[in-house]
Amino acid sequence: MSRTFLIDTDTASDDAIALIMVLCAPEVRVAGITTVAGNVSVEQGTRNALYTVELCGAHVPVYPGAGKPLLRAHQDATWFHGQDGLGDHGFRPQWRRAEAKHAVDAIIETIHANPGLTLVTLGPLTNIALALLRDPDIARQIGRTVVMGGNPCCEGNVTPAAEFNIWVDPEAARVVLHSGLQVELIGWQLCRDEAVLDPAEIERVCGWNNPRASFAIASNSQARRALMTQTGEDGICLPDPVAMAIALDPSVGTEWGNHYVDVETHSELTRGMTVVDRLNVAGDPRNRPTWSSLLDRPPNARVCWAIDVARWKDLLFGFLQ
């Protein structure tokens, strides 16, 4: 039975691999791809999405969206992904063009036309927040909302406290988390350690010598160097493909919890921090200290705490072979 997906992305190197996965999934119909400023400008992210659609031989509309966060100046991650987001190898679409319709309009119309669809977000949540603010009813029409973002109870990758997608537009993330959407939060920590593609696995993918595999490795060449600089790990870290793997096959996530999650928007030190009430101290009065100022706050997100690494990599490799 076919499933309908809608993808919102700030298309850079790992986003592109996530797009390959869903565009090549035989049981999935991608109703649209919307782009947002994040890793790169919205214009560059749109070009990267169009290139990836071409690479996969897909016929999926791409809609450009917000060029900046709700309230802040846009800050990109080109130091990590390359100036063009794809490792600066000159990947450009040859014939596909973006749609004239704005991403926010496309999101609202696509959700109304496909109730129960799966929404997967791979970048800052600006487009989704704008759509929810314009039409709050869409929150009740989405089946699953898989969000690659946050760093539940661990270190961040852009500041000590925050993960990049949430940090870029924390106000938008708060709108989404408080909208009534059934959010599945797939944090940055899940793509670390054994989930990183190691040098032997990278060589294995290169050995397949087909356009998708070659692009996957080449587009992440700068990201591989940046990961070594940032963490000391030699490999390719793929947060967006991990999130897409869980969207395609929920069993990739092996440990989950329903929690209240909020996002810090005011502190300079902890801007964009995903604050996860793992012990339910905000939701259950019996667990709340008498001095706490927190009100009753029930869970608003399903947080993934662990994945089946072997299953995730098998799924990825199946789309690249």
C-alpha positions in Angstrom: 0.0 0.0 0.0 1.4 3.4 -1.0 2.2 6.0 1.6 2.3 9.7 0.9 5.2 11.8 2.2 5.8 15.6 2.2 9.5 16.6 2.8 10.7 20.0 4.1 14.5 20.4 3.7 17.4 22.8 3.7 19.1 20.6 1.2 22.8 20.0 1.8 24.9 16.8 1.8 23.0 14.6 4.3 19.6 16.0 3.3 20.3 14.9 -0.3 21.0 11.3 0.8 17.7 11.4 2.8 15.9 12.6 -0.4 17.5 9.7 -2.4 16.1 7.3 0.2 12.5 8.5 0.0 12.5 9.2 -3.7 13.6 5.6 -4.4 11.3 4.0 -1.9 8.9 1.9 -4.0 6.0 2.1 -1.5 6.2 5.9 -1.0 4.7 8.7 -3.1 6.4 12.0 -2.5 3.7 14.6 -2.9 6.2 17.5 -2.8 9.5 18.8 -1.5 9.6 22.2 0.2 12.9 24.1 0.8 13.9 26.4 3.6 17.0 28.5 4.5 19.3 26.5 6.9 22.4 24.7 5.9 22.5 27.0 2.8 20.4 29.7 1.4 16.9 28.7 0.3 17.9 29.4 -3.3 20.9 27.0 -3.1 18.9 24.5 -1.1 16.3 24.5 -3.9 18.9 23.9 -6.6 20.3 21.0 -4.5 16.9 19.5 -4.1 16.2 19.8 -7.9 19.5 18.1 -8.6 18.7 15.2 -6.3 15.3 14.8 -7.9 16.9 14.7 -11.3 19.5 12.2 -10.1 16.7 9.8 -9.0 14.7 10.2 -12.2 11.8 11.4 -10.1 8.9 13.7 -11.0 8.3 15.5 -7.8 7.6 19.3 -7.5 10.0 21.4 -5.5 8.7 24.6 -3.8 11.0 27.3 -2.4 10.1 28.6 1.0 11.3 30.9 3.7 14.6 32.6 3.1 15.2 33.5 6.8 14.0 32.4 10.2 10.8 33.9 11.8 12.6 36.5 13.9 16.3 36.2 13.3 19.0 36.6 10.6 19.8 33.4 8.7 23.1 31.7 9.7 24.2 28.9 7.5 26.4 25.8 7.9 28.5 26.1 4.7 31.6 25.6 6.8 30.4 22.0 7.4 28.7 21.2 4.0 30.7 23.4 1.6 29.6 26.7 0.0 27.1 25.0 -2.2 26.0 22.5 0.5 27.1 19.5 -1.6 30.9 19.6 -1.1 31.6 22.1 -3.9 31.8 19.7 -6.7 29.6 21.6 -9.1 26.4 19.6 -8.9 23.6 21.6 -10.6 20.2 20.6 -12.0 20.1 20.5 -15.8 16.4 20.6 -16.6 14.3 20.7 -13.5 12.9 24.0 -12.3 11.3 25.0 -9.0 7.6 25.6 -8.8 6.3 29.2 -8.6 4.1 28.4 -5.6 5.5 29.3 -2.2 6.4 26.4 0.1 4.0 27.5 2.8 1.0 27.5 0.4 2.2 24.1 -1.0 2.4 22.6 2.5 -1.1 23.7 3.4 -2.6 22.6 0.1 -0.8 19.3 0.1 -1.8 18.4 3.6 -5.5 19.2 2.9 -5.4 17.1 -0.3 -3.7 14.1 1.4 -5.0 13.8 5.0 -2.9 11.3 7.0 0.3 12.0 5.1 3.7 11.7 6.7 5.6 15.0 7.1 9.4 14.7 7.4 11.4 17.8 8.3 15.1 17.9 7.7 15.9 21.5 8.4 14.8 24.5 10.4 11.1 24.5 11.0 10.3 27.9 9.6 8.1 26.8 6.7 6.1 24.4 9.0 5.6 27.1 11.7 4.4 29.6 9.1 2.0 27.0 7.7 0.6 26.2 11.2 0.2 29.9 12.1 -1.8 30.5 8.9 -3.8 27.3 9.1 -3.7 25.6 12.5 -6.1 22.9 11.3 -3.4 21.1 9.4 -2.0 19.8 12.6 -5.0 17.5 12.9 -4.7 16.2 9.3 -1.1 15.0 9.4 -0.5 11.3 10.3 3.1 11.4 11.4 5.5 14.3 11.8 9.1 13.1 11.8 11.4 15.9 12.8 15.2 15.7 12.5 16.2 18.2 15.2 17.3 18.7 18.7 19.8 17.1 21.0 17.8 15.5 23.8 19.8 15.4 27.0 23.2 15.6 25.3 25.7 18.1 23.7 24.9 20.2 20.7 26.6 20.4 17.3 26.4 24.2 16.8 26.7 25.3 20.5 27.3 23.2 23.6 23.6 23.4 24.2 21.9 23.2 20.8 21.6 21.3 17.5 21.7 23.3 14.3 18.2 22.9 12.9 16.5 24.0 16.1 19.1 26.7 16.9 18.7 28.4 13.5 15.0 29.1 14.2 14.1 28.3 17.8 10.9 30.3 17.7 9.6 28.2 14.8 10.5 25.0 16.7 8.4 26.2 19.6 5.5 26.9 17.4 5.7 23.4 16.0 6.0 21.7 19.3 3.1 23.6 20.8 0.8 23.1 17.7 -0.7 19.8 18.6 1.3 17.9 15.9 2.2 14.4 16.8 6.0 15.1 16.7 8.5 12.3 16.5 11.8 13.9 17.5 14.9 12.4 16.0 17.9 14.0 17.7 21.4 14.6 16.4 22.9 12.1 18.9 21.3 9.2 17.1 23.7 9.5 14.1 26.8 9.5 16.2 29.3 6.8 17.2 28.5 3.4 15.4 25.9 5.1 13.3 28.6 7.1 11.5 29.7 5.6 8.2 33.2 4.5 8.9 36.1 4.5 6.3 35.5 0.8 5.4 31.8 1.5 4.8 32.6 4.5 2.7 34.9 2.5 0.5 32.2 -0.1 0.2 29.7 2.4 -1.1 32.3 3.9 -3.5 32.9 0.4 -4.8 29.3 0.2 -6.1 30.3 2.8 -8.7 26.8 4.0 -9.6 25.5 7.6 -9.8 23.6 7.6 -6.5 26.5 6.0 -4.5 29.1 8.2 -6.1 27.1 11.3 -5.4 26.4 10.3 -1.8 30.1 10.1 -1.0 31.3 13.0 -3.0 28.6 15.4 -1.7 29.7 14.6 1.8 33.4 15.0 1.3 33.5 18.4 3.0 31.2 17.1 5.7 33.6 14.3 6.4 36.5 16.7 6.9 34.4 19.0 9.1 33.3 16.0 11.3 36.9 15.2 11.9 37.6 18.8 12.9 34.6 18.9 15.1 34.5 15.5 16.8 37.7 13.7 15.8 35.6 11.0 14.1 36.7 9.9 10.6 33.6 9.1 8.7 30.3 10.6 7.4 27.6 11.5 10.0 24.1 11.4 8.5 21.4 12.8 10.8 18.8 13.4 8.0 19.1 9.9 6.6 18.7 8.5 10.0 15.5 10.5 10.4 14.3 9.3 7.0 15.1 5.7 7.8 12.8 6.0 10.9 10.1 7.7 8.7 10.3 4.8 6.2 10.7 2.0 8.8 9.7 3.0 12.4 11.3 -0.2 13.7 14.7 1.4 13.1 13.9 3.3 16.3 14.3 0.9 19.2 13.8 3.0 22.3 11.2 5.7 22.5 9.6 7.9 25.2 6.7 10.3 25.3 7.9 13.6 26.9 7.1 17.2 27.2 9.7 19.1 25.0 10.2 22.8 24.8 12.8 25.0 23.2 14.8 27.9 24.7 14.4 31.1 22.7 15.7 33.8 25.1 19.0 32.8 26.5 22.2 33.6 24.6 23.9 30.7 26.3 21.3 28.0 25.6 19.4 29.4 22.5 17.8 26.5 20.6 18.3 23.9 23.4 15.6 21.2 23.3 14.6 20.8 26.9 13.2 17.3 27.3 11.2 16.4 30.5 12.6 12.9 30.6 11.5 12.3 34.2 8.0 13.8 33.7 8.6 16.3 36.4 6.5 18.9 34.6 3.6 16.6 33.6 2.9 14.7 36.8 2.2 16.7 40.1 3.6 13.8 42.1 7.0 14.2 40.5 7.1 18.0 40.7 8.9 19.6 43.5 6.8 22.0 45.5 9.1 24.9 44.6 8.7 24.3 40.8 7.0 27.0 38.8 6.2 24.6 36.0 2.6 24.2 35.2 1.0 20.8 34.2 2.6 20.1 30.8 1.7 16.7 29.3 3.9 15.1 26.7 3.9 16.8 23.3 6.6 14.7 21.5 7.7 11.1 21.0 11.4 11.2 21.5 13.6 8.5 19.9 16.4 7.5 22.3 18.1 4.7 20.4 18.2 3.1 17.0 19.1 -0.3 15.5 22.3 0.7 13.8 22.7 -2.4 11.6 19.1 -2.0 10.4 19.6 1.7 9.6 22.7 1.0 7.6 21.2 -1.9 5.7 18.3 0.4 4.8 20.6 3.1 3.6 22.8 0.8 1.6 19.8 -0.8 -0.1 18.9 2.6 -1.6 22.5 3.4 -2.7 23.4 0.0 -4.4 
